[in-house]
Amino acid sequence: MVEPTLTVRGVEIFQEYLDRPAQQALLEELREAASQAPLFVPETPRGRRMSVRMTAAGKYGWVSDRRGYRYEPRHPAGGEWPSIPARVLEIWQAVTGLEREPDCCLINHYAEGARMGLHQDRDEADFGWPVLSVSLGDDALFRIGNTERGGRTESVWLKSGDVAVMGGEARLVHHGVDRIRPGSSSLLPNGGRINLTLRVVD
């Protein structure tokens, strides 16, 4: 297992884990996945459109609409989710050291102005498994709070190629993305950021 270069409130961050060629190769695999399961704009249960676009790969995808937040075995358009790309699984295994593979790879696209409010990842059956995040493209200001809502928070800029892991006591911390820094990376031709979130669901 590799060691984190930074730890913030228990969240382990592996800075510059992926070099530029590795990022580009991963991006190609994600484009293939998105061609099978196109990006869509989710809604909150109250009917508000989110500012990110998303899709997924794996056994399940995470969706949100007026029926609530949940995992589904099929894309909202009805098709099956593609398999999680091999390069993504290699990152999971190298960083976590786990043989158990994730059930879901959520793929979020942040354009300029997109954000994600503070939230917990708690729709999974067992919180003993970590959540792993991979950043590609523009820098993102990642905010980390507490296991209980409210209180002091800390923020760190995640750059393209960074990997973050929330496990152990940090598994249920509130976290979110305040903003991205447009133009900070040239990885995506049209700018923006892609974030992968790997979770064990069952």
QUIZI-V88581 format. One record per residue. N is the residue number from 0. RES is the residue in one small letter. PHI is phi as a letter, one per 30 degrees, with the letter a starting at -180 (* if undefined). Layout:
N | RES | PHI
N | RES | PHI
This chain:
0 | m | *
1 | v | d
2 | e | c
3 | p | d
4 | t | c
5 | l | a
6 | t | b
7 | v | b
8 | r | h
9 | g | i
10 | v | d
11 | e | d
12 | i | c
13 | f | c
14 | q | d
15 | e | h
16 | y | d
17 | l | c
18 | d | d
19 | r | e
20 | p | e
21 | a | d
22 | q | d
23 | q | d
24 | a | d
25 | l | d
26 | l | d
27 | e | d
28 | e | d
29 | l | d
30 | r | d
31 | e | d
32 | a | d
33 | a | d
34 | s | d
35 | q | d
36 | a | b
37 | p | e
38 | l | e
39 | f | b
40 | v | c
41 | p | d
42 | e | c
43 | t | d
44 | p | e
45 | r | d
46 | g | j
47 | r | d
48 | r | d
49 | m | d
50 | s | d
51 | v | c
52 | r | c
53 | m | b
54 | t | a
55 | a | a
56 | a | b
57 | g | j
58 | k | d
59 | y | b
60 | g | c
61 | w | c
62 | v | b
63 | s | b
64 | d | a
65 | r | d
66 | r | d
67 | g | j
68 | y | c
69 | r | a
70 | y | c
71 | e | b
72 | p | d
73 | r | b
74 | h | d
75 | p | e
76 | a | d
77 | g | j
78 | g | d
79 | e | d
80 | w | d
81 | p | d
82 | s | d
83 | i | d
84 | p | e
85 | a | e
86 | r | d
87 | v | d
88 | l | d
89 | e | d
90 | i | d
91 | w | e
92 | q | d
93 | a | d
94 | v | d
95 | t | c
96 | g | i
97 | l | c
98 | e | d
99 | r | d
100 | e | d
101 | p | d
102 | d | c
103 | c | b
104 | c | c
105 | l | d
106 | i | c
107 | n | c
108 | h | c
109 | y | c
110 | a | d
111 | e | e
112 | g | j
113 | a | d
114 | r | a
115 | m | b
116 | g | d
117 | l | e
118 | h | a
119 | q | c
120 | d | c
121 | r | b
122 | d | c
123 | e | c
124 | a | d
125 | d | b
126 | f | d
127 | g | d
128 | w | d
129 | p | d
130 | v | c
131 | l | c
132 | s | b
133 | v | c
134 | s | c
135 | l | b
136 | g | j
137 | d | e
138 | d | e
139 | a | b
140 | l | d
141 | f | c
142 | r | c
143 | i | b
144 | g | c
145 | n | b
146 | t | d
147 | e | c
148 | r | d
149 | g | j
150 | g | i
151 | r | d
152 | t | b
153 | e | b
154 | s | b
155 | v | b
156 | w | d
157 | l | c
158 | k | c
159 | s | d
160 | g | j
161 | d | d
162 | v | b
163 | a | b
164 | v | b
165 | m | c
166 | g | b
167 | g | h
168 | e | d
169 | a | c
170 | r | d
171 | l | c
172 | v | d
173 | h | d
174 | h | a
175 | g | a
176 | v | c
177 | d | d
178 | r | a
179 | i | c
180 | r | c
181 | p | e
182 | g | i
183 | s | d
184 | s | b
185 | s | c
186 | l | d
187 | l | c
188 | p | e
189 | n | c
190 | g | i
191 | g | j
192 | r | b
193 | i | c
194 | n | b
195 | l | c
196 | t | b
197 | l | c
198 | r | b
199 | v | d
200 | v | c
201 | d | d
